[in-house]
Amino acid sequence: MNYFEFYNIPESFILDEKAIKNKYYQLSREYHPDFYANESPEKQQEILQLSTLNTNAYRTLSDADLRMQYILKEHGLLEEGKNEIPSDFLMDMMEINEELMELEFDFDAAKLHEIGEKSTGIVAQLDNDILPVLQRYPELHGFTKEEALAEVKTYYLKKKYLLRIQETLSKFAGRS
């Protein structure tokens, strides 16, 4: 059973965080192993599995990035070695990567700040561009849903790439 089915909610990239937390607490009480201490070992194992499923569902659904990754995996769209980032995006990132390499050899705090601002701006633009797709997703069907998932996958891969750049930038931040 997938996490959305388990929580009895429609698959969506944007969820009501409070409702997710309430469902988690409700199921935590319902499947708490202490309430089943006098049951058969089979029933205790079943409850333990349901309790674990609840915890994993909450961790995933309450985190926007993990939720996105989960949905993409559920639809078979994130497979090792088969996740291609568009070449035009990679060409744009080549400039930032070259600037980062230059910082390795010749550190410049102003340049570090400039690269940080540039990458933050790109992330903000990506977030802004994908928001309408994320908002419409639950109402989509068929081919349009597949198109939306493809757009979300591209967004996810680009954002993941940019997060690696931002991690590199944070390593340089200690030098300034």
Rosetta silent file (secondary structure, phi, psi, omega in degrees, C-alpha in Angstrom):
SEQUENCE: MNYFEFYNIPESFILDEKAIKNKYYQLSREYHPDFYANESPEKQQEILQLSTLNTNAYRTLSDADLRMQYILKEHGLLEEGKNEIPSDFLMDMMEINEELMELEFDFDAAKLHEIGEKSTGIVAQLDNDILPVLQRYPELHGFTKEEALAEVKTYYLKKKYLLRIQETLSKFAGRS
SCORE:     score description
SCORE:     0.000 S_00000001
   1 L     0.000  131.267  179.270    0.000    0.000    0.000 S_00000001
   2 L   -80.714  167.089 -172.806    1.416    3.376   -0.903 S_00000001
   3 H   -64.336  -35.989  179.265    1.534    6.211    1.594 S_00000001
   4 H   -66.713  -41.901  176.425   -1.287    8.218    0.041 S_00000001
   5 H   -63.547  -42.781 -178.868   -3.605    5.184    0.146 S_00000001
   6 H   -59.727  -39.680  178.972   -2.526    4.452    3.706 S_00000001
   7 L   -88.765   -0.208  177.994   -3.463    7.994    4.756 S_00000001
   8 L    55.473   48.225  177.701   -6.571    7.883    2.564 S_00000001
   9 L  -130.813  154.823  177.915   -5.685   11.101    0.724 S_00000001
  10 L   -71.088  148.021  177.080   -5.313   11.854   -2.980 S_00000001
  11 L   -63.535  126.584 -178.666   -1.821   11.852   -4.443 S_00000001
  12 L  -157.436  149.439  176.405   -0.615   15.436   -4.487 S_00000001
  13 L   -81.638  -23.610 -179.507    2.607   17.411   -4.337 S_00000001
  14 L  -115.659  118.055 -176.930    1.001   20.032   -2.115 S_00000001
  15 L  -122.696  159.575  173.881   -0.606   18.727    1.075 S_00000001
  16 L   -78.871  105.319 -175.175   -2.233   20.151    4.168 S_00000001
  17 H   -58.714  -39.174 -179.241    0.619   19.740    6.669 S_00000001
  18 H   -65.983  -40.858  179.033   -1.708   19.924    9.665 S_00000001
  19 H   -64.659  -38.297  177.905   -3.974   17.204    8.251 S_00000001
  20 H   -63.551  -44.906 -179.994   -0.944   14.957    7.641 S_00000001
  21 H   -63.870  -42.175  178.897    0.235   15.446   11.222 S_00000001
  22 H   -62.259  -41.959  178.989   -3.261   14.753   12.583 S_00000001
  23 H   -64.536  -40.912  177.966   -3.515   11.548   10.538 S_00000001
  24 H   -59.081  -47.940 -179.373   -0.086   10.473   11.779 S_00000001
  25 H   -65.844  -39.133  178.378   -1.088   10.975   15.418 S_00000001
  26 H   -60.844  -48.125 -179.226   -4.424    9.232   14.906 S_00000001
  27 H   -71.997  -29.022  176.172   -2.750    6.173   13.365 S_00000001
  28 H   -62.525  -41.006  177.380    0.050    6.257   15.956 S_00000001
  29 H   -69.365  -43.408 -177.102   -2.550    5.811   18.669 S_00000001
  30 H   -64.348  -37.621 -175.653   -4.472    3.203   16.673 S_00000001
  31 L  -108.660   24.841  179.536   -1.389    1.104   15.888 S_00000001
  32 L   -70.149  123.851 -175.601    0.595    1.589   19.074 S_00000001
  33 H   -56.897  -29.269 -178.488    2.233   -1.776   19.856 S_00000001
  34 H   -63.375  -27.648 -179.594    1.560   -1.461   23.611 S_00000001
  35 H   -75.250   -8.956 -175.921   -2.189   -1.797   22.973 S_00000001
  36 H  -119.602   21.290 -176.368   -1.598   -5.204   21.379 S_00000001
  37 L   -62.243  -28.636 -178.462    0.728   -6.747   23.968 S_00000001
  38 L   -96.287    6.710  179.356   -1.754   -9.547   24.751 S_00000001
  39 L   -84.795  171.673  178.955   -2.449  -10.399   21.104 S_00000001
  40 L   -65.122  157.287  178.180   -0.953  -13.281   19.128 S_00000001
  41 H   -56.894  -34.417  179.657    2.594  -12.886   17.811 S_00000001
  42 H   -65.218  -44.995  179.962    1.167  -12.614   14.274 S_00000001
  43 H   -65.768  -40.636  178.047   -1.143   -9.750   15.263 S_00000001
  44 H   -61.345  -40.572  179.105    1.704   -8.013   17.134 S_00000001
  45 H   -66.180  -41.058  178.083    3.890   -8.289   14.016 S_00000001
  46 H   -60.675  -44.900 -179.836    1.085   -6.890   11.842 S_00000001
  47 H   -65.954  -40.049  177.716    0.632   -3.920   14.182 S_00000001
  48 H   -61.478  -41.013  177.751    4.376   -3.308   14.291 S_00000001
  49 H   -65.132  -41.334  178.723    4.431   -3.235   10.468 S_00000001
  50 H   -66.538  -38.297  177.800    1.493   -0.810   10.388 S_00000001
  51 H   -64.126  -42.912  178.140    3.175    1.389   12.982 S_00000001
  52 H   -65.277  -42.490  177.165    6.375    1.422   10.918 S_00000001
  53 H   -59.330  -42.075  178.796    4.400    2.171    7.744 S_00000001
  54 H   -61.123  -45.776  179.938    2.750    5.092    9.538 S_00000001
  55 H   -62.655  -46.132 -179.778    6.102    6.519   10.636 S_00000001
  56 H   -65.683  -39.015  178.747    7.614    6.158    7.163 S_00000001
  57 H   -62.825  -45.373 -178.775    4.518    7.648    5.523 S_00000001
  58 H   -64.220  -46.174  179.715    4.603   10.662    7.816 S_00000001
  59 H   -56.943  -40.961 -177.085    8.334   11.276    7.326 S_00000001
  60 H   -76.349  -49.554 -174.080    7.895   11.183    3.569 S_00000001
  61 H   -72.885  -22.852 -178.901    4.606   13.032    3.149 S_00000001
  62 L   -85.302   -6.629  179.278    5.466   15.806    5.599 S_00000001
  63 L  -114.118  117.191 -173.856    8.634   16.754    3.680 S_00000001
  64 H   -56.829  -41.732 -179.212    7.991   18.402    0.290 S_00000001
  65 H   -69.304  -44.057  178.097   11.219   17.143   -1.303 S_00000001
  66 H   -65.542  -36.716  178.203   10.798   13.580   -0.040 S_00000001
  67 H   -62.773  -44.743  179.234    7.147   13.644   -1.094 S_00000001
  68 H   -62.537  -46.496  178.535    8.120   14.725   -4.620 S_00000001
  69 H   -59.520  -43.338 -179.631   10.796   12.052   -4.820 S_00000001
  70 H   -61.077  -47.463 -179.487    8.302    9.451   -3.549 S_00000001
  71 H   -61.905  -45.242  179.711    5.645   10.351   -6.137 S_00000001
  72 H   -62.064  -40.920  177.287    8.178   10.262   -8.965 S_00000001
  73 H   -66.735  -39.602  179.050    9.466    6.861   -7.802 S_00000001
  74 H   -60.247  -29.792  179.668    5.919    5.523   -7.458 S_00000001
  75 L   -95.748    9.668  176.885    5.390    6.379  -11.123 S_00000001
  76 L    68.948   26.717 -175.549    8.696    4.779  -12.133 S_00000001
  77 L   -98.953  -10.431  177.267   10.255    8.082  -13.150 S_00000001
  78 L  -117.221   99.977  178.866   13.353    8.077  -10.942 S_00000001
  79 L  -125.311  137.240 -179.438   15.620    5.222  -11.881 S_00000001
  80 L   -54.603  131.533  176.794   19.366    5.099  -11.288 S_00000001
  81 L    79.488   -3.867 -178.388   21.261    5.979  -14.448 S_00000001
  82 L  -118.955   20.414 -177.720   18.111    6.991  -16.347 S_00000001
  83 L  -108.269   96.067 -176.974   17.652   10.510  -15.012 S_00000001
  84 L   -96.296  129.286  175.192   18.764   12.951  -17.657 S_00000001
  85 L   -88.794  136.073 -179.424   18.988   16.642  -16.932 S_00000001
  86 L   -53.902  138.102 -175.233   18.245   18.804  -19.993 S_00000001
  87 H   -64.040  -32.484  178.882   21.429   19.783  -21.818 S_00000001
  88 H   -64.715  -36.985  176.890   20.510   23.489  -21.974 S_00000001
  89 H   -65.864  -44.117 -179.813   20.315   23.550  -18.175 S_00000001
  90 H   -63.101  -35.583  176.790   23.672   21.758  -17.902 S_00000001
  91 H   -64.127  -41.464  177.372   25.229   24.311  -20.242 S_00000001
  92 H   -63.533  -36.679 -177.890   23.949   27.089  -17.975 S_00000001
  93 H   -75.609  -21.895  179.495   25.375   25.284  -14.960 S_00000001
  94 H   -59.155  -39.959  179.049   28.759   24.860  -16.631 S_00000001
  95 H   -61.121  -45.382  179.389   29.418   28.573  -16.114 S_00000001
  96 H   -64.438  -42.090  179.199   28.634   28.322  -12.393 S_00000001
  97 H   -63.197  -38.211  176.854   30.788   25.210  -12.047 S_00000001
  98 H   -64.518  -40.584  178.154   33.692   26.975  -13.761 S_00000001
  99 H   -64.411  -36.762  177.207   33.308   29.913  -11.375 S_00000001
 100 H   -65.805  -39.823  178.346   33.362   27.477   -8.451 S_00000001
 101 H   -64.380  -38.841  177.347   36.575   25.904   -9.744 S_00000001
 102 H   -61.918  -37.245  178.592   38.128   29.362   -9.998 S_00000001
 103 H   -63.554  -31.092  177.770   37.217   29.970   -6.351 S_00000001
 104 H   -57.586  -41.402 -174.196   39.192   26.830   -5.433 S_00000001
 105 H   -93.425  -29.041 -176.626   42.369   28.444   -6.727 S_00000001
 106 L  -141.798   85.112 -175.491   41.665   32.101   -6.143 S_00000001
 107 L   -66.601  136.104  179.599   39.115   32.679   -3.393 S_00000001
 108 L  -143.243  112.211 -176.179   37.097   35.878   -3.661 S_00000001
 109 H   -59.849  -37.843  179.926   34.312   36.538   -1.109 S_00000001
 110 H   -65.717  -40.242  178.305   32.482   38.899   -3.466 S_00000001
 111 H   -66.252  -39.677  177.456   32.501   36.274   -6.230 S_00000001
 112 H   -58.911  -45.954  178.881   31.255   33.661   -3.757 S_00000001
 113 H   -62.201  -42.251  179.877   28.352   35.935   -2.850 S_00000001
 114 H   -61.635  -45.436  179.140   27.598   36.566   -6.530 S_00000001
 115 H   -64.756  -40.462  177.842   27.499   32.837   -7.331 S_00000001
 116 H   -60.418  -44.963  178.502   25.317   32.235   -4.277 S_00000001
 117 H   -62.907  -41.234 -179.296   22.872   34.912   -5.397 S_00000001
 118 H   -63.557  -46.861 -178.313   22.824   33.497   -8.919 S_00000001
 119 H   -68.204  -37.212  176.992   22.082   29.933   -7.770 S_00000001
 120 H   -64.147  -39.342  177.729   19.437   31.122   -5.296 S_00000001
 121 H   -64.066  -39.764  179.078   17.788   33.099   -8.105 S_00000001
 122 H   -65.561  -43.306  178.084   17.735   30.043  -10.368 S_00000001
 123 H   -61.339  -44.325  179.866   16.155   27.932   -7.612 S_00000001
 124 H   -61.371  -40.388  178.915   13.537   30.630   -6.978 S_00000001
 125 H   -66.572  -42.222  176.732   12.724   30.768  -10.705 S_00000001
 126 H   -59.428  -46.767  179.817   12.433   26.954  -10.871 S_00000001
 127 H   -59.768  -44.098 -179.219   10.124   26.971   -7.838 S_00000001
 128 H   -64.155  -41.127 -177.981    8.014   29.728   -9.367 S_00000001
 129 H   -69.214  -34.010 -174.870    7.764   27.959  -12.736 S_00000001
 130 H   -87.109  -20.055 -174.825    6.721   24.574  -11.287 S_00000001
 131 H   -51.817  -47.397  179.416    4.195   25.848   -8.732 S_00000001
 132 H   -60.248  -35.412  178.759    1.199   25.930  -11.143 S_00000001
 133 H   -66.231  -43.988  179.865    1.931   22.334  -12.205 S_00000001
 134 H   -63.549  -38.788 -178.448    2.111   21.197   -8.574 S_00000001
 135 H   -69.686  -37.716 -177.897   -1.134   22.986   -7.751 S_00000001
 136 H   -81.856  -18.031 -170.562   -3.055   21.507  -10.715 S_00000001
 137 H   -47.810  -48.294 -176.141   -1.655   17.976  -10.379 S_00000001
 138 H   -60.051  -25.906 -177.694   -4.484   16.370   -8.329 S_00000001
 139 H   -90.225   -7.456 -176.064   -7.100   17.312  -10.961 S_00000001
 140 L   -80.313  153.271  178.882   -5.110   16.052  -13.953 S_00000001
 141 L  -139.938  155.728  172.569   -5.812   12.763  -15.720 S_00000001
 142 H    56.998 -132.311 -173.929   -4.213   10.636  -18.419 S_00000001
 143 H   -60.891  -38.771 -179.210   -1.705   12.228  -20.739 S_00000001
 144 H   -64.614  -33.328  177.326   -1.777   15.611  -19.018 S_00000001
 145 H   -68.164  -40.458  177.216   -0.850   13.932  -15.727 S_00000001
 146 H   -62.267  -42.094  177.425    2.065   12.172  -17.451 S_00000001
 147 H   -61.865  -43.019  179.315    3.211   15.515  -18.883 S_00000001
 148 H   -62.028  -44.101  179.114    2.975   17.098  -15.436 S_00000001
 149 H   -62.560  -37.716  177.433    5.009   14.270  -13.909 S_00000001
 150 H   -64.417  -41.020  177.530    7.665   14.722  -16.611 S_00000001
 151 H   -64.429  -42.062  179.984    7.853   18.449  -15.798 S_00000001
 152 H   -65.271  -39.735  178.452    8.101   17.708  -12.084 S_00000001
 153 H   -60.488  -46.616  179.517   10.853   15.162  -12.709 S_00000001
 154 H   -60.840  -45.210  176.940   12.870   17.731  -14.672 S_00000001
 155 H   -57.509  -48.449 -178.008   12.321   20.294  -11.927 S_00000001
 156 H   -57.956  -46.216 -178.421   13.345   17.760   -9.252 S_00000001
 157 H   -67.003  -40.404  177.401   16.573   16.846  -11.059 S_00000001
 158 H   -63.751  -44.379 -178.296   17.489   20.485  -11.699 S_00000001
 159 H   -64.797  -40.310  178.209   16.819   21.442   -8.092 S_00000001
 160 H   -61.089  -41.060  177.927   18.856   18.507   -6.825 S_00000001
 161 H   -61.847  -46.479 -179.509   21.736   19.631   -9.049 S_00000001
 162 H   -65.876  -33.374  177.408   21.478   23.187   -7.734 S_00000001
 163 H   -64.458  -35.000  176.040   21.401   21.957   -4.138 S_00000001
 164 H   -65.182  -39.208  176.610   24.780   20.283   -4.735 S_00000001
 165 H   -63.118  -44.004 -179.722   26.110   23.624   -5.994 S_00000001
 166 H   -65.776  -32.979  174.864   24.743   25.360   -2.908 S_00000001
 167 H   -64.522  -40.791  177.418   26.404   22.727   -0.684 S_00000001
 168 H   -62.935  -42.217  178.127   29.708   23.494   -2.398 S_00000001
 169 H   -60.986  -38.727 -178.644   29.105   27.203   -1.828 S_00000001
 170 H   -66.977  -27.700  176.137   28.482   26.605    1.867 S_00000001
 171 H   -67.574  -36.863  177.369   31.895   24.918    2.130 S_00000001
 172 H   -71.309  -28.094 -174.924   33.485   28.082    0.761 S_00000001
 173 H   -57.185  -30.720  178.860   31.494   30.251    3.163 S_00000001
 174 L   -64.520  -21.295 -178.321   33.806   29.224    6.005 S_00000001
 175 L   -80.791  -24.067 -173.982   36.688   30.964    4.257 S_00000001
 176 L   -81.124    0.000    0.000   35.086   34.394    4.125 S_00000001
